[in-house]
Amino acid sequence: MMRLVDALNFSSKRILVCGGSDGIGYGVASAFADAGASVAITGTRPRDSYENDFSLFTFHQLDVQDADAIRSLASQFDSLDVLVNCIGAVLWKKGEFERAGFEQILSINLSGAMQLCTDFYPTLCKSRGCIVHIDSVASINAAVNNPAYSASKAGLVQLTRALAKKWGHSGVRVNTVAPGMVPTKMTQNQSGPEAEARFSATNPISRFGSPQDIAGAVLFLASPMSAYVTGQQLVVDGGLTL
């Protein structure tokens, strides 16, 4: 039996972080690399268009709205231990209240996630691996101006439960992490010193979260420490939803 003290050693593991090119995904990918894993990441743009250092990763350009592209990426992996789905998109200026915008966000955040899971499932079966989704506290407390984002992330939680129930007998665990307020490019219109001061006055932990805060939860769910955990949503929000 593995000692818990060794459980966060991923030196023999192969990890794919979809959406690992920036923000929370980049923090998660970096944490896995620090733990010794072989890490691949995806981004929607060409590699050289990003400012982050990708020297520790294998980079793949991927649009999850392209079904053939997902299938092609999955065919390139003969082994995989952990699939992290950190894909997420949002529309501002009431774009999600229009049908085209609503369907676009669901296509990325929910349908794309489903295809990632199903296309990589056979490879994860071989390793008895796991899937960790990144959803959002918007799955709990709806974002008033983002109905598609809220609906897609709530749907991702239920998708997590359904796949965990279906695939548990194959040895594949499926869980999800719900971040609270973490400053990223997606949330830049809600962050900044003044916003953080207002947030800290009411949030129990009294600060914004960080990609590292979320990465800790993901590594736990990907590790042997959570070997008996599946179909669960781990909320990492500093108490925001209390």
C-alpha positions as a printed NumPy array, in Angstrom:
array([[  0.   ,   0.   ,   0.   ],
       [  1.329,   3.439,  -0.925],
       [  2.209,   5.69 ,   1.987],
       [  0.192,   8.919,   1.988],
       [  3.415,  10.89 ,   2.255],
       [  4.315,   9.602,  -1.22 ],
       [  0.883,  10.119,  -2.736],
       [  1.673,  13.452,  -4.38 ],
       [  4.648,  12.074,  -6.279],
       [  3.529,  12.025,  -9.922],
       [  6.942,  11.204, -11.385],
       [  5.676,   8.152, -13.277],
       [  2.42 ,   9.744, -14.434],
       [  1.297,  11.299, -17.694],
       [ -1.085,  14.254, -17.367],
       [ -3.105,  16.245, -19.906],
       [ -4.428,  19.646, -18.833],
       [ -6.877,  20.929, -21.429],
       [ -6.919,  24.691, -21.107],
       [ -3.502,  24.611, -19.424],
       [ -2.071,  27.512, -21.411],
       [ -3.148,  30.254, -18.995],
       [ -4.828,  31.119, -15.72 ],
       [ -5.981,  28.309, -13.458],
       [ -5.069,  25.657, -16.018],
       [ -1.493,  26.886, -16.224],
       [ -1.254,  26.814, -12.43 ],
       [ -2.541,  23.241, -12.373],
       [ -0.151,  22.129, -15.115],
       [  2.783,  23.762, -13.328],
       [  1.899,  22.013, -10.07 ],
       [  1.843,  18.622, -11.788],
       [  5.209,  19.356, -13.406],
       [  6.638,  20.342, -10.011],
       [  5.396,  16.977,  -8.704],
       [  7.399,  15.188, -11.38 ],
       [  4.709,  14.395, -13.933],
       [  5.025,  14.407, -17.698],
       [  2.546,  17.151, -18.603],
       [  0.833,  18.063, -21.857],
       [ -1.339,  21.141, -22.166],
       [ -3.717,  22.595, -24.732],
       [ -4.443,  26.157, -25.793],
       [ -6.75 ,  27.615, -28.398],
       [ -4.022,  29.725, -30.028],
       [ -0.584,  28.872, -31.463],
       [  2.092,  28.236, -28.837],
       [  4.145,  31.337, -29.627],
       [  1.171,  33.639, -29.037],
       [  1.286,  33.026, -25.271],
       [  3.523,  34.814, -22.769],
       [  3.779,  31.897, -20.328],
       [  6.786,  29.572, -20.212],
       [  5.826,  26.213, -21.719],
       [  9.298,  24.653, -21.544],
       [  8.12 ,  22.013, -19.045],
       [  5.129,  20.977, -21.161],
       [  4.153,  19.427, -24.46 ],
       [  1.838,  21.919, -26.148],
       [ -1.148,  21.091, -28.398],
       [ -3.378,  23.656, -30.059],
       [ -7.004,  22.617, -29.607],
       [-10.468,  24.037, -30.184],
       [-12.904,  21.823, -28.269],
       [-15.704,  22.85 , -30.602],
       [-13.873,  20.86 , -33.293],
       [-14.866,  17.229, -32.772],
       [-12.282,  15.933, -35.225],
       [ -9.523,  17.853, -33.454],
       [-10.382,  16.204, -30.129],
       [-10.381,  12.762, -31.718],
       [ -7.031,  13.498, -33.354],
       [ -5.51 ,  14.62 , -30.07 ],
       [ -6.787,  11.527, -28.239],
       [ -5.239,   9.29 , -30.901],
       [ -1.812,  10.736, -30.067],
       [ -1.91 ,   9.403, -26.483],
       [ -1.086,   5.74 , -26.   ],
       [ -1.102,   6.267, -22.24 ],
       [ -2.675,   8.775, -19.877],
       [ -3.169,   8.803, -16.116],
       [ -5.022,  12.063, -15.504],
       [ -7.216,  14.21 , -17.73 ],
       [ -7.854,  17.697, -16.358],
       [-10.578,  19.655, -18.118],
       [ -9.96 ,  23.346, -17.471],
       [-11.814,  24.53 , -20.553],
       [-14.032,  27.539, -19.971],
       [-15.489,  30.411, -21.941],
       [-17.812,  33.279, -21.132],
       [-19.51 ,  36.078, -23.06 ],
       [-20.017,  39.556, -21.667],
       [-22.377,  42.41 , -22.645],
       [-25.412,  40.113, -22.432],
       [-24.044,  37.924, -25.228],
       [-25.25 ,  34.786, -23.454],
       [-28.871,  35.98 , -23.61 ],
       [-28.821,  35.524, -27.378],
       [-29.39 ,  31.981, -28.607],
       [-26.2  ,  31.866, -30.673],
       [-24.107,  33.029, -27.72 ],
       [-25.844,  30.672, -25.313],
       [-25.236,  27.672, -27.573],
       [-21.614,  28.68 , -28.174],
       [-20.812,  28.657, -24.456],
       [-22.553,  25.321, -23.894],
       [-20.693,  23.878, -26.873],
       [-17.344,  24.802, -25.347],
       [-17.936,  24.334, -21.628],
       [-20.185,  21.273, -21.654],
       [-20.29 ,  19.487, -25.01 ],
       [-16.536,  19.911, -25.432],
       [-15.976,  18.492, -21.966],
       [-18.141,  15.47 , -22.74 ],
       [-16.215,  14.657, -25.893],
       [-12.862,  15.048, -24.149],
       [-14.033,  12.526, -21.579],
       [-15.415,   9.99 , -24.029],
       [-12.492,  10.176, -26.466],
       [ -9.878,   9.771, -23.73 ],
       [-11.853,   7.227, -21.721],
       [-10.361,   4.107, -23.424],
       [ -6.835,   5.304, -22.646],
       [ -7.739,   6.172, -19.064],
       [ -9.211,   2.688, -18.647],
       [ -5.808,   1.162, -19.356],
       [ -4.214,   3.07 , -16.473],
       [ -7.312,   3.063, -14.234],
       [ -6.833,   6.818, -14.318],
       [ -9.047,   9.74 , -13.441],
       [-10.701,  12.879, -14.752],
       [-10.828,  16.183, -12.895],
       [-13.079,  18.909, -14.23 ],
       [-12.881,  22.577, -13.287],
       [-16.377,  23.973, -12.919],
       [-17.192,  27.144, -10.946],
       [-19.102,  28.458,  -7.964],
       [-21.447,  29.778, -10.664],
       [-22.762,  26.196, -10.638],
       [-24.006,  26.937,  -7.106],
       [-24.714,  30.682,  -7.064],
       [-25.733,  31.654, -10.602],
       [-23.921,  34.517, -12.311],
       [-26.651,  37.046, -13.044],
       [-25.228,  38.199, -16.392],
       [-24.006,  34.796, -17.581],
       [-26.853,  32.288, -17.892],
       [-24.968,  30.053, -20.335],
       [-21.823,  29.952, -18.234],
       [-23.844,  29.168, -15.092],
       [-25.906,  26.501, -16.847],
       [-22.853,  24.9  , -18.464],
       [-20.955,  24.684, -15.199],
       [-23.955,  23.29 , -13.341],
       [-24.314,  20.786, -16.156],
       [-20.653,  19.872, -15.793],
       [-21.263,  18.936, -12.157],
       [-24.079,  16.578, -13.116],
       [-22.003,  15.224, -16.017],
       [-19.273,  14.467, -13.489],
       [-21.709,  12.469, -11.38 ],
       [-23.152,  10.591, -14.354],
       [-19.743,   9.599, -15.738],
       [-18.47 ,   8.631, -12.296],
       [-21.458,   6.344, -11.873],
       [-21.061,   4.846, -15.346],
       [-17.276,   4.405, -15.37 ],
       [-16.496,   3.506, -11.775],
       [-16.495,  -0.224, -12.513],
       [-13.786,   0.426, -15.117],
       [-11.589,   1.971, -12.46 ],
       [-11.928,   5.514, -13.821],
       [-12.777,   8.137, -11.209],
       [-14.404,  11.454, -12.193],
       [-14.535,  14.505,  -9.919],
       [-14.813,  18.261, -10.245],
       [-13.409,  21.347,  -8.528],
       [-15.41 ,  24.557,  -8.16 ],
       [-13.133,  27.59 ,  -7.853],
       [-14.301,  30.782,  -6.243],
       [-12.971,  34.174,  -7.285],
       [ -9.545,  33.702,  -8.893],
       [ -8.149,  36.647, -10.897],
       [ -7.571,  35.52 , -14.492],
       [ -8.106,  37.03 , -17.922],
       [-11.685,  35.739, -17.79 ],
       [-12.401,  37.575, -14.528],
       [-10.33 ,  40.713, -15.116],
       [-13.455,  42.899, -15.186],
       [-14.235,  41.701, -11.641],
       [-10.766,  41.901, -10.116],
       [ -8.295,  44.634,  -9.167],
       [ -7.353,  46.24 ,  -5.821],
       [-10.743,  47.854,  -5.146],
       [-12.664,  44.706,  -6.014],
       [-10.353,  42.6  ,  -3.85 ],
       [-10.821,  44.958,  -0.911],
       [-14.614,  44.673,  -1.198],
       [-14.387,  40.906,  -1.608],
       [-12.019,  40.485,   1.338],
       [-14.379,  42.375,   3.612],
       [-17.055,  39.697,   3.24 ],
       [-15.231,  36.473,   2.28 ],
       [-14.298,  34.282,   5.294],
       [-10.713,  33.715,   4.089],
       [-10.451,  37.462,   3.291],
       [ -8.654,  37.231,  -0.044],
       [ -9.023,  36.229,  -3.664],
       [ -8.019,  32.699,  -4.553],
       [ -5.019,  31.788,  -6.684],
       [ -4.319,  29.165,  -9.348],
       [ -2.152,  27.41 ,  -6.747],
       [ -5.142,  27.115,  -4.408],
       [ -7.069,  25.31 ,  -7.128],
       [ -4.067,  23.209,  -8.141],
       [ -3.828,  21.774,  -4.629],
       [ -7.371,  20.475,  -4.851],
       [ -6.806,  19.025,  -8.324],
       [ -3.643,  17.182,  -7.277],
       [ -5.489,  15.744,  -4.296],
       [ -8.295,  14.431,  -6.515],
       [ -5.755,  13.006,  -8.968],
       [ -3.74 ,  11.279,  -6.255],
       [ -4.119,   8.   ,  -4.341],
       [ -5.274,  10.072,  -1.36 ],
       [ -8.675,  10.303,  -3.074],
       [ -8.789,   6.715,  -4.332],
       [-12.245,   6.235,  -2.769],
       [-13.627,   9.578,  -3.996],
       [-15.647,   9.825,  -7.202],
       [-18.582,  11.849,  -8.489],
       [-17.861,  14.708,  -6.097],
       [-17.671,  18.481,  -6.381],
       [-14.89 ,  19.986,  -4.258],
       [-15.639,  23.664,  -3.652],
       [-12.481,  25.784,  -3.286],
       [-13.809,  29.292,  -2.741],
       [-12.501,  30.561,   0.596],
       [-16.035,  30.269,   1.979],
       [-17.687,  32.425,  -0.698],
       [-20.73 ,  30.166,  -1.038],
       [-21.354,  29.749,   2.695]])
